[in-house]
Amino acid sequence: MSHFEPKPERYDLMKYNRCGNSGLMLPALSLGLWHNFGKIDDFKNARKIVCKAFDHGVTHFDLANNYGPPPGSAEKTFGKILKKDLKSYRDEIIVSSKAGYTMWPGPYGDWGSKKYLVSSLDQSLKRMRLDYVDIFYHHRPDPNTPLEETMGALDLIVRQGKALYVGISNYNPEQTAAASKMLKSMGTPFIIHQARYSMFDRTVEGGLLDVVEKEEIGCIAFSPLAQGLLTNKYLGGIPEGSRAASHRGNGAIEEDQISGEKIEKVRQLNEIAEGRGQSLAQMALAWVLHDKRITSVILGVSKSKQLMDSLECLNGPEFSKKELKAIQGILG
């Protein structure tokens, strides 16, 4: 890949949704760098995926301090790609990062203290060679740090000019409502909640989506394909060499999550997808986006072909009442 010139028509290829009641629009599909962008991964491939995404109107790149492996290396990879290919497009790109999981040894490298959040973002900015991120998240609630302190840290980070907007991830409905109240009282631009959501994990429907709607904040979904389960990969059971078979305990899917009953549901869902002229993955993405409270869905891909296939989900038909009812029946 020589010098990168993105397509002039890239913004016509993507749908953009307003993030809560903020001024920020996010692409319906965002690129996540949780897997496949670490030091252990092929840089050329990572670069190709990022550039291909931007070329098709994907303006939002989602990172965290601990993405890799090793932790920190996805941000370094992304920093290199930014410098090489996207530097002159910084103002057309939304970069998000997070802190909240274990990042370095000792009492200040984890959870939700002001000390940890501020230092972690400083390190993230260095790795990505940026002056600021567009969105900074607290990655998970901390039972031992007062919420006031964690939210105060997010407020400070915005006032320091190190983030334009803030978000939270993995908070339950009550915690989200409390965080929103605090951040609003400080005048902090809290605009987004990042939550796991797929046909096979619908926890957010039990209150969280109601809270984000009431508080007028956006919601961005991760793991929309249930880590690969909602793709044609598992239609015949567990394939040799799949992530489930190869990566134990790195956040990839575990084999015991793939029961015969799940595989049967996957097959039934696949039949509906075929009837819609979509792959199972395309339908699963479209289904998450079907809820108007979902601003964007984070794609995790290992090849640019997967990215292109996923982007096609935006061109499928609207869901009919009959299809939604049939899907509900399968999911139970």
LUMVEX-753327 format. One record per residue (C-alpha): residue in one letter; residue number from 1; x, y, z. Coordinates in steps of 0.5 Angstrom, whole numbers, plus 2048, in hexadecimal, padded with zeros to 3 digits. Example, Ala and Ser with C-alpha at 12.3 -4.5 7.8 and 13.67 -1.06 7.14 Angstrom:
2
<kolvo code="A" pos="1" px="819" py="7F7" pz="810"/>
<kolvo code="S" pos="2" px="81B" py="7FE" pz="80E"/>
# end
This chain:
332
<kolvo code="M" pos="1" px="800" py="800" pz="800"/>
<kolvo code="S" pos="2" px="803" py="807" pz="7FE"/>
<kolvo code="H" pos="3" px="801" py="80D" pz="800"/>
<kolvo code="F" pos="4" px="7FA" py="80D" pz="802"/>
<kolvo code="E" pos="5" px="7F4" py="811" pz="7FF"/>
<kolvo code="P" pos="6" px="7ED" py="810" pz="801"/>
<kolvo code="K" pos="7" px="7E7" py="810" pz="7FD"/>
<kolvo code="P" pos="8" px="7E4" py="817" pz="7FC"/>
<kolvo code="E" pos="9" px="7DD" py="813" pz="7FC"/>
<kolvo code="R" pos="10" px="7DF" py="810" pz="803"/>
<kolvo code="Y" pos="11" px="7D9" py="814" pz="807"/>
<kolvo code="D" pos="12" px="7D4" py="812" pz="802"/>
<kolvo code="L" pos="13" px="7D6" py="80A" pz="804"/>
<kolvo code="M" pos="14" px="7D4" py="80B" pz="80B"/>
<kolvo code="K" pos="15" px="7CE" py="80C" pz="80F"/>
<kolvo code="Y" pos="16" px="7CF" py="811" pz="815"/>
<kolvo code="N" pos="17" px="7CB" py="812" pz="81C"/>
<kolvo code="R" pos="18" px="7CB" py="817" pz="821"/>
<kolvo code="C" pos="19" px="7CE" py="815" pz="827"/>
<kolvo code="G" pos="20" px="7C9" py="816" pz="82D"/>
<kolvo code="N" pos="21" px="7C7" py="81E" pz="82D"/>
<kolvo code="S" pos="22" px="7CE" py="820" pz="82B"/>
<kolvo code="G" pos="23" px="7D1" py="823" pz="825"/>
<kolvo code="L" pos="24" px="7D5" py="81D" pz="823"/>
<kolvo code="M" pos="25" px="7D3" py="818" pz="81E"/>
<kolvo code="L" pos="26" px="7D6" py="811" pz="81E"/>
<kolvo code="P" pos="27" px="7D6" py="80C" pz="818"/>
<kolvo code="A" pos="28" px="7D1" py="807" pz="819"/>
<kolvo code="L" pos="29" px="7D7" py="802" pz="818"/>
<kolvo code="S" pos="30" px="7DD" py="804" pz="81C"/>
<kolvo code="L" pos="31" px="7E4" py="800" pz="81C"/>
<kolvo code="G" pos="32" px="7E6" py="7FC" pz="822"/>
<kolvo code="L" pos="33" px="7ED" py="7FB" pz="824"/>
<kolvo code="W" pos="34" px="7ED" py="7F6" pz="829"/>
<kolvo code="H" pos="35" px="7EF" py="7F0" pz="825"/>
<kolvo code="N" pos="36" px="7F4" py="7F0" pz="81F"/>
<kolvo code="F" pos="37" px="7F8" py="7F6" pz="820"/>
<kolvo code="G" pos="38" px="7FD" py="7F4" pz="826"/>
<kolvo code="K" pos="39" px="804" py="7F4" pz="825"/>
<kolvo code="I" pos="40" px="803" py="7EC" pz="824"/>
<kolvo code="D" pos="41" px="7FF" py="7EE" pz="81E"/>
<kolvo code="D" pos="42" px="801" py="7EF" pz="816"/>
<kolvo code="F" pos="43" px="802" py="7F7" pz="816"/>
<kolvo code="K" pos="44" px="801" py="7F7" pz="80E"/>
<kolvo code="N" pos="45" px="7FA" py="7F4" pz="80F"/>
<kolvo code="A" pos="46" px="7F8" py="7F8" pz="815"/>
<kolvo code="R" pos="47" px="7FA" py="7FE" pz="811"/>
<kolvo code="K" pos="48" px="7F6" py="7FC" pz="80B"/>
<kolvo code="I" pos="49" px="7F0" py="7FB" pz="80F"/>
<kolvo code="V" pos="50" px="7F0" py="802" pz="812"/>
<kolvo code="C" pos="51" px="7F1" py="805" pz="80C"/>
<kolvo code="K" pos="52" px="7EB" py="801" pz="808"/>
<kolvo code="A" pos="53" px="7E7" py="803" pz="80E"/>
<kolvo code="F" pos="54" px="7E8" py="80A" pz="80D"/>
<kolvo code="D" pos="55" px="7E7" py="80A" pz="806"/>
<kolvo code="H" pos="56" px="7E0" py="807" pz="807"/>
<kolvo code="G" pos="57" px="7DE" py="80D" pz="80C"/>
<kolvo code="V" pos="58" px="7E0" py="809" pz="812"/>
<kolvo code="T" pos="59" px="7E2" py="80F" pz="816"/>
<kolvo code="H" pos="60" px="7E3" py="80C" pz="81D"/>
<kolvo code="F" pos="61" px="7E8" py="808" pz="820"/>
<kolvo code="D" pos="62" px="7E7" py="805" pz="827"/>
<kolvo code="L" pos="63" px="7ED" py="803" pz="82B"/>
<kolvo code="A" pos="64" px="7EF" py="802" pz="832"/>
<kolvo code="N" pos="65" px="7F5" py="802" pz="836"/>
<kolvo code="N" pos="66" px="7F6" py="7FB" pz="837"/>
<kolvo code="Y" pos="67" px="7F4" py="7F9" pz="830"/>
<kolvo code="G" pos="68" px="7FA" py="7F5" pz="82D"/>
<kolvo code="P" pos="69" px="7FD" py="7F0" pz="82E"/>
<kolvo code="P" pos="70" px="801" py="7F2" pz="832"/>
<kolvo code="P" pos="71" px="7FD" py="7F8" pz="835"/>
<kolvo code="G" pos="72" px="7FE" py="7FE" pz="832"/>
<kolvo code="S" pos="73" px="800" py="7FC" pz="82B"/>
<kolvo code="A" pos="74" px="7FA" py="7FD" pz="828"/>
<kolvo code="E" pos="75" px="7FA" py="804" pz="829"/>
<kolvo code="K" pos="76" px="802" py="804" pz="827"/>
<kolvo code="T" pos="77" px="800" py="801" pz="820"/>
<kolvo code="F" pos="78" px="7FA" py="806" pz="81F"/>
<kolvo code="G" pos="79" px="7FF" py="80B" pz="821"/>
<kolvo code="K" pos="80" px="803" py="809" pz="81B"/>
<kolvo code="I" pos="81" px="7FE" py="808" pz="816"/>
<kolvo code="L" pos="82" px="7FB" py="80F" pz="818"/>
<kolvo code="K" pos="83" px="802" py="812" pz="817"/>
<kolvo code="K" pos="84" px="803" py="80E" pz="810"/>
<kolvo code="D" pos="85" px="7FC" py="80F" pz="80D"/>
<kolvo code="L" pos="86" px="7F7" py="813" pz="811"/>
<kolvo code="K" pos="87" px="7FB" py="819" pz="814"/>
<kolvo code="S" pos="88" px="7F8" py="81E" pz="80F"/>
<kolvo code="Y" pos="89" px="7F1" py="81B" pz="811"/>
<kolvo code="R" pos="90" px="7F1" py="81C" pz="818"/>
<kolvo code="D" pos="91" px="7EC" py="821" pz="818"/>
<kolvo code="E" pos="92" px="7E7" py="81C" pz="814"/>
<kolvo code="I" pos="93" px="7E9" py="816" pz="819"/>
<kolvo code="I" pos="94" px="7E6" py="814" pz="820"/>
<kolvo code="V" pos="95" px="7EB" py="811" pz="825"/>
<kolvo code="S" pos="96" px="7E8" py="80E" pz="82B"/>
<kolvo code="S" pos="97" px="7EC" py="80A" pz="831"/>
<kolvo code="K" pos="98" px="7EB" py="808" pz="838"/>
<kolvo code="A" pos="99" px="7EE" py="806" pz="83E"/>
<kolvo code="G" pos="100" px="7EB" py="801" pz="844"/>
<kolvo code="Y" pos="101" px="7EE" py="7FB" pz="843"/>
<kolvo code="T" pos="102" px="7F5" py="7F8" pz="846"/>
<kolvo code="M" pos="103" px="7FA" py="7FC" pz="842"/>
<kolvo code="W" pos="104" px="800" py="7FC" pz="846"/>
<kolvo code="P" pos="105" px="803" py="7F9" pz="84D"/>
<kolvo code="G" pos="106" px="801" py="7FD" pz="853"/>
<kolvo code="P" pos="107" px="7FB" py="800" pz="856"/>
<kolvo code="Y" pos="108" px="7FB" py="806" pz="851"/>
<kolvo code="G" pos="109" px="7FA" py="801" pz="84B"/>
<kolvo code="D" pos="110" px="7F3" py="7FF" pz="84B"/>
<kolvo code="W" pos="111" px="7EC" py="801" pz="84D"/>
<kolvo code="G" pos="112" px="7E9" py="808" pz="84E"/>
<kolvo code="S" pos="113" px="7EE" py="80D" pz="852"/>
<kolvo code="K" pos="114" px="7EF" py="814" pz="84F"/>
<kolvo code="K" pos="115" px="7F6" py="812" pz="84F"/>
<kolvo code="Y" pos="116" px="7F6" py="80C" pz="84B"/>
<kolvo code="L" pos="117" px="7F1" py="80F" pz="846"/>
<kolvo code="V" pos="118" px="7F5" py="815" pz="845"/>
<kolvo code="S" pos="119" px="7FC" py="812" pz="844"/>
<kolvo code="S" pos="120" px="7F9" py="80C" pz="840"/>
<kolvo code="L" pos="121" px="7F6" py="811" pz="83B"/>
<kolvo code="D" pos="122" px="7FD" py="815" pz="83B"/>
<kolvo code="Q" pos="123" px="800" py="80E" pz="839"/>
<kolvo code="S" pos="124" px="7FB" py="80D" pz="833"/>
<kolvo code="L" pos="125" px="7FC" py="814" pz="830"/>
<kolvo code="K" pos="126" px="803" py="812" pz="830"/>
<kolvo code="R" pos="127" px="802" py="80C" pz="82D"/>
<kolvo code="M" pos="128" px="7FE" py="80E" pz="827"/>
<kolvo code="R" pos="129" px="802" py="815" pz="827"/>
<kolvo code="L" pos="130" px="7FC" py="819" pz="828"/>
<kolvo code="D" pos="131" px="7FA" py="81F" pz="82C"/>
<kolvo code="Y" pos="132" px="7F3" py="81D" pz="82D"/>
<kolvo code="V" pos="133" px="7EE" py="818" pz="82C"/>
<kolvo code="D" pos="134" px="7E7" py="819" pz="82A"/>
<kolvo code="I" pos="135" px="7E4" py="814" pz="82F"/>
<kolvo code="F" pos="136" px="7E7" py="812" pz="836"/>
<kolvo code="Y" pos="137" px="7E3" py="80C" pz="839"/>
<kolvo code="H" pos="138" px="7E3" py="809" pz="840"/>
<kolvo code="H" pos="139" px="7E4" py="802" pz="83E"/>
<kolvo code="R" pos="140" px="7E0" py="7FF" pz="844"/>
<kolvo code="P" pos="141" px="7DD" py="801" pz="84B"/>
<kolvo code="D" pos="142" px="7E2" py="801" pz="851"/>
<kolvo code="P" pos="143" px="7DE" py="7FE" pz="857"/>
<kolvo code="N" pos="144" px="7E3" py="801" pz="85C"/>
<kolvo code="T" pos="145" px="7E4" py="808" pz="859"/>
<kolvo code="P" pos="146" px="7DF" py="80E" pz="85A"/>
<kolvo code="L" pos="147" px="7DB" py="80F" pz="854"/>
<kolvo code="E" pos="148" px="7DC" py="816" pz="855"/>
<kolvo code="E" pos="149" px="7E4" py="815" pz="854"/>
<kolvo code="T" pos="150" px="7E3" py="811" pz="84E"/>
<kolvo code="M" pos="151" px="7DF" py="816" pz="84B"/>
<kolvo code="G" pos="152" px="7E3" py="81C" pz="84D"/>
<kolvo code="A" pos="153" px="7E9" py="819" pz="84A"/>
<kolvo code="L" pos="154" px="7E5" py="819" pz="843"/>
<kolvo code="D" pos="155" px="7E3" py="820" pz="844"/>
<kolvo code="L" pos="156" px="7EA" py="822" pz="846"/>
<kolvo code="I" pos="157" px="7EC" py="81F" pz="83F"/>
<kolvo code="V" pos="158" px="7E8" py="823" pz="83B"/>
<kolvo code="R" pos="159" px="7EA" py="829" pz="83E"/>
<kolvo code="Q" pos="160" px="7F1" py="827" pz="83D"/>
<kolvo code="G" pos="161" px="7EF" py="827" pz="836"/>
<kolvo code="K" pos="162" px="7F1" py="820" pz="835"/>
<kolvo code="A" pos="163" px="7EA" py="81D" pz="833"/>
<kolvo code="L" pos="164" px="7E5" py="821" pz="830"/>
<kolvo code="Y" pos="165" px="7DF" py="81C" pz="833"/>
<kolvo code="V" pos="166" px="7DF" py="816" pz="838"/>
<kolvo code="G" pos="167" px="7DB" py="810" pz="838"/>
<kolvo code="I" pos="168" px="7DB" py="80A" pz="83D"/>
<kolvo code="S" pos="169" px="7DA" py="802" pz="83B"/>
<kolvo code="N" pos="170" px="7D8" py="7FC" pz="83F"/>
<kolvo code="Y" pos="171" px="7D4" py="800" pz="844"/>
<kolvo code="N" pos="172" px="7CD" py="7FE" pz="846"/>
<kolvo code="P" pos="173" px="7C7" py="802" pz="845"/>
<kolvo code="E" pos="174" px="7C7" py="805" pz="84C"/>
<kolvo code="Q" pos="175" px="7CE" py="806" pz="84C"/>
<kolvo code="T" pos="176" px="7CD" py="80A" pz="845"/>
<kolvo code="A" pos="177" px="7C8" py="80E" pz="848"/>
<kolvo code="A" pos="178" px="7CC" py="810" pz="84E"/>
<kolvo code="A" pos="179" px="7D2" py="812" pz="849"/>
<kolvo code="S" pos="180" px="7CE" py="816" pz="845"/>
<kolvo code="K" pos="181" px="7CB" py="81A" pz="84A"/>
<kolvo code="M" pos="182" px="7D2" py="81B" pz="84D"/>
<kolvo code="L" pos="183" px="7D5" py="81D" pz="846"/>
<kolvo code="K" pos="184" px="7CF" py="822" pz="844"/>
<kolvo code="S" pos="185" px="7CF" py="825" pz="84B"/>
<kolvo code="M" pos="186" px="7D7" py="827" pz="849"/>
<kolvo code="G" pos="187" px="7D5" py="829" pz="842"/>
<kolvo code="T" pos="188" px="7D9" py="823" pz="83F"/>
<kolvo code="P" pos="189" px="7D8" py="821" pz="838"/>
<kolvo code="F" pos="190" px="7D6" py="81A" pz="83A"/>
<kolvo code="I" pos="191" px="7D3" py="817" pz="833"/>
<kolvo code="I" pos="192" px="7D4" py="80F" pz="833"/>
<kolvo code="H" pos="193" px="7D3" py="809" pz="836"/>
<kolvo code="Q" pos="194" px="7D7" py="803" pz="833"/>
<kolvo code="A" pos="195" px="7D3" py="7FC" pz="834"/>
<kolvo code="R" pos="196" px="7D3" py="7F5" pz="832"/>
<kolvo code="Y" pos="197" px="7CD" py="7F3" pz="82E"/>
<kolvo code="S" pos="198" px="7CC" py="7EE" pz="829"/>
<kolvo code="M" pos="199" px="7C6" py="7E9" pz="827"/>
<kolvo code="F" pos="200" px="7C9" py="7E4" pz="82C"/>
<kolvo code="D" pos="201" px="7CA" py="7EA" pz="832"/>
<kolvo code="R" pos="202" px="7C5" py="7EE" pz="833"/>
<kolvo code="T" pos="203" px="7C6" py="7F1" pz="83A"/>
<kolvo code="V" pos="204" px="7C6" py="7F8" pz="838"/>
<kolvo code="E" pos="205" px="7BE" py="7F7" pz="836"/>
<kolvo code="G" pos="206" px="7BD" py="7F6" pz="83E"/>
<kolvo code="G" pos="207" px="7BD" py="7FD" pz="83F"/>
<kolvo code="L" pos="208" px="7C4" py="800" pz="83D"/>
<kolvo code="L" pos="209" px="7C1" py="802" pz="836"/>
<kolvo code="D" pos="210" px="7BB" py="806" pz="83A"/>
<kolvo code="V" pos="211" px="7C0" py="80A" pz="83E"/>
<kolvo code="V" pos="212" px="7C4" py="80C" pz="838"/>
<kolvo code="E" pos="213" px="7BE" py="80E" pz="834"/>
<kolvo code="K" pos="214" px="7BC" py="812" pz="83B"/>
<kolvo code="E" pos="215" px="7C2" py="815" pz="83C"/>
<kolvo code="E" pos="216" px="7C3" py="817" pz="834"/>
<kolvo code="I" pos="217" px="7CA" py="813" pz="834"/>
<kolvo code="G" pos="218" px="7CC" py="80F" pz="82E"/>
<kolvo code="C" pos="219" px="7CD" py="808" pz="82E"/>
<kolvo code="I" pos="220" px="7D3" py="804" pz="82A"/>
<kolvo code="A" pos="221" px="7D3" py="7FC" pz="82A"/>
<kolvo code="F" pos="222" px="7D9" py="7F8" pz="82B"/>
<kolvo code="S" pos="223" px="7D9" py="7F0" pz="829"/>
<kolvo code="P" pos="224" px="7D3" py="7F1" pz="824"/>
<kolvo code="L" pos="225" px="7D4" py="7EA" pz="821"/>
<kolvo code="A" pos="226" px="7D5" py="7E7" pz="828"/>
<kolvo code="Q" pos="227" px="7DD" py="7E6" pz="826"/>
<kolvo code="G" pos="228" px="7DC" py="7E2" pz="820"/>
<kolvo code="L" pos="229" px="7D6" py="7DE" pz="822"/>
<kolvo code="L" pos="230" px="7D1" py="7E2" pz="81E"/>
<kolvo code="T" pos="231" px="7D5" py="7E0" pz="817"/>
<kolvo code="N" pos="232" px="7D5" py="7DB" pz="812"/>
<kolvo code="K" pos="233" px="7DB" py="7D8" pz="816"/>
<kolvo code="Y" pos="234" px="7D7" py="7D4" pz="81B"/>
<kolvo code="L" pos="235" px="7D2" py="7D1" pz="817"/>
<kolvo code="G" pos="236" px="7D5" py="7CA" pz="816"/>
<kolvo code="G" pos="237" px="7D7" py="7CA" pz="81E"/>
<kolvo code="I" pos="238" px="7DE" py="7CD" pz="820"/>
<kolvo code="P" pos="239" px="7E3" py="7CD" pz="81A"/>
<kolvo code="E" pos="240" px="7EB" py="7CB" pz="81B"/>
<kolvo code="G" pos="241" px="7EF" py="7D1" pz="81C"/>
<kolvo code="S" pos="242" px="7E9" py="7D6" pz="81E"/>
<kolvo code="R" pos="243" px="7EB" py="7DB" pz="823"/>
<kolvo code="A" pos="244" px="7E6" py="7D7" pz="828"/>
<kolvo code="A" pos="245" px="7EB" py="7D1" pz="827"/>
<kolvo code="S" pos="246" px="7F2" py="7D5" pz="827"/>
<kolvo code="H" pos="247" px="7F1" py="7DB" pz="82C"/>
<kolvo code="R" pos="248" px="7F0" py="7D9" pz="833"/>
<kolvo code="G" pos="249" px="7EE" py="7DE" pz="838"/>
<kolvo code="N" pos="250" px="7F0" py="7E4" pz="834"/>
<kolvo code="G" pos="251" px="7E9" py="7E7" pz="833"/>
<kolvo code="A" pos="252" px="7E7" py="7E3" pz="82D"/>
<kolvo code="I" pos="253" px="7E1" py="7DE" pz="82E"/>
<kolvo code="E" pos="254" px="7E2" py="7D8" pz="832"/>
<kolvo code="E" pos="255" px="7E0" py="7D1" pz="82F"/>
<kolvo code="D" pos="256" px="7DB" py="7CF" pz="835"/>
<kolvo code="Q" pos="257" px="7D7" py="7D5" pz="832"/>
<kolvo code="I" pos="258" px="7D6" py="7D2" pz="82C"/>
<kolvo code="S" pos="259" px="7D0" py="7CD" pz="82E"/>
<kolvo code="G" pos="260" px="7CC" py="7C8" pz="829"/>
<kolvo code="E" pos="261" px="7C6" py="7CD" pz="82B"/>
<kolvo code="K" pos="262" px="7CA" py="7D3" pz="829"/>
<kolvo code="I" pos="263" px="7CC" py="7D0" pz="822"/>
<kolvo code="E" pos="264" px="7C5" py="7CE" pz="821"/>
<kolvo code="K" pos="265" px="7C3" py="7D5" pz="822"/>
<kolvo code="V" pos="266" px="7C9" py="7D8" pz="81D"/>
<kolvo code="R" pos="267" px="7C6" py="7D3" pz="818"/>
<kolvo code="Q" pos="268" px="7BF" py="7D6" pz="819"/>
<kolvo code="L" pos="269" px="7C1" py="7DD" pz="819"/>
<kolvo code="N" pos="270" px="7C5" py="7DC" pz="812"/>
<kolvo code="E" pos="271" px="7BF" py="7D9" pz="80F"/>
<kolvo code="I" pos="272" px="7BC" py="7E0" pz="810"/>
<kolvo code="A" pos="273" px="7C2" py="7E4" pz="80E"/>
<kolvo code="E" pos="274" px="7C2" py="7E0" pz="807"/>
<kolvo code="G" pos="275" px="7BB" py="7E2" pz="806"/>
<kolvo code="R" pos="276" px="7BD" py="7E9" pz="807"/>
<kolvo code="G" pos="277" px="7C3" py="7E8" pz="802"/>
<kolvo code="Q" pos="278" px="7C8" py="7E9" pz="808"/>
<kolvo code="S" pos="279" px="7CD" py="7E5" pz="80B"/>
<kolvo code="L" pos="280" px="7CC" py="7E4" pz="812"/>
<kolvo code="A" pos="281" px="7D1" py="7E9" pz="815"/>
<kolvo code="Q" pos="282" px="7CE" py="7EE" pz="811"/>
<kolvo code="M" pos="283" px="7C7" py="7ED" pz="813"/>
<kolvo code="A" pos="284" px="7CA" py="7EC" pz="81B"/>
<kolvo code="L" pos="285" px="7CD" py="7F3" pz="81A"/>
<kolvo code="A" pos="286" px="7C7" py="7F6" pz="817"/>
<kolvo code="W" pos="287" px="7C2" py="7F3" pz="81C"/>
<kolvo code="V" pos="288" px="7C7" py="7F7" pz="822"/>
<kolvo code="L" pos="289" px="7C6" py="7FD" pz="81E"/>
<kolvo code="H" pos="290" px="7BF" py="7FD" pz="81D"/>
<kolvo code="D" pos="291" px="7BE" py="7FF" pz="824"/>
<kolvo code="K" pos="292" px="7BE" py="807" pz="823"/>
<kolvo code="R" pos="293" px="7C1" py="808" pz="82A"/>
<kolvo code="I" pos="294" px="7C7" py="804" pz="827"/>
<kolvo code="T" pos="295" px="7CC" py="80A" pz="824"/>
<kolvo code="S" pos="296" px="7D1" py="805" pz="821"/>
<kolvo code="V" pos="297" px="7D4" py="7FE" pz="821"/>
<kolvo code="I" pos="298" px="7DB" py="7FC" pz="822"/>
<kolvo code="L" pos="299" px="7DE" py="7F8" pz="81D"/>
<kolvo code="G" pos="300" px="7E4" py="7F3" pz="81E"/>
<kolvo code="V" pos="301" px="7E7" py="7F0" pz="818"/>
<kolvo code="S" pos="302" px="7ED" py="7EC" pz="816"/>
<kolvo code="K" pos="303" px="7ED" py="7EE" pz="80F"/>
<kolvo code="S" pos="304" px="7EB" py="7F3" pz="80B"/>
<kolvo code="K" pos="305" px="7E6" py="7EF" pz="807"/>
<kolvo code="Q" pos="306" px="7E2" py="7EE" pz="80D"/>
<kolvo code="L" pos="307" px="7E2" py="7F5" pz="80E"/>
<kolvo code="M" pos="308" px="7DF" py="7F6" pz="807"/>
<kolvo code="D" pos="309" px="7DA" py="7F0" pz="808"/>
<kolvo code="S" pos="310" px="7D8" py="7F3" pz="80F"/>
<kolvo code="L" pos="311" px="7D7" py="7FA" pz="80C"/>
<kolvo code="E" pos="312" px="7D2" py="7F7" pz="807"/>
<kolvo code="C" pos="313" px="7CD" py="7F6" pz="80D"/>
<kolvo code="L" pos="314" px="7CB" py="7FE" pz="80C"/>
<kolvo code="N" pos="315" px="7C8" py="7FC" pz="805"/>
<kolvo code="G" pos="316" px="7C4" py="7F7" pz="807"/>
<kolvo code="P" pos="317" px="7BC" py="7F7" pz="807"/>
<kolvo code="E" pos="318" px="7B8" py="7FA" pz="80E"/>
<kolvo code="F" pos="319" px="7B6" py="7F4" pz="812"/>
<kolvo code="S" pos="320" px="7AF" py="7F2" pz="811"/>
<kolvo code="K" pos="321" px="7AA" py="7F1" pz="817"/>
<kolvo code="K" pos="322" px="7AA" py="7EA" pz="815"/>
<kolvo code="E" pos="323" px="7B2" py="7E9" pz="815"/>
<kolvo code="L" pos="324" px="7B2" py="7ED" pz="81C"/>
<kolvo code="K" pos="325" px="7AD" py="7E8" pz="81F"/>
<kolvo code="A" pos="326" px="7B1" py="7E2" pz="81C"/>
<kolvo code="I" pos="327" px="7B7" py="7E4" pz="81F"/>
<kolvo code="Q" pos="328" px="7B4" py="7E5" pz="826"/>
<kolvo code="G" pos="329" px="7B1" py="7DE" pz="825"/>
<kolvo code="I" pos="330" px="7B8" py="7DB" pz="824"/>
<kolvo code="L" pos="331" px="7BC" py="7DF" pz="829"/>
<kolvo code="G" pos="332" px="7B6" py="7DE" pz="82E"/>
# end
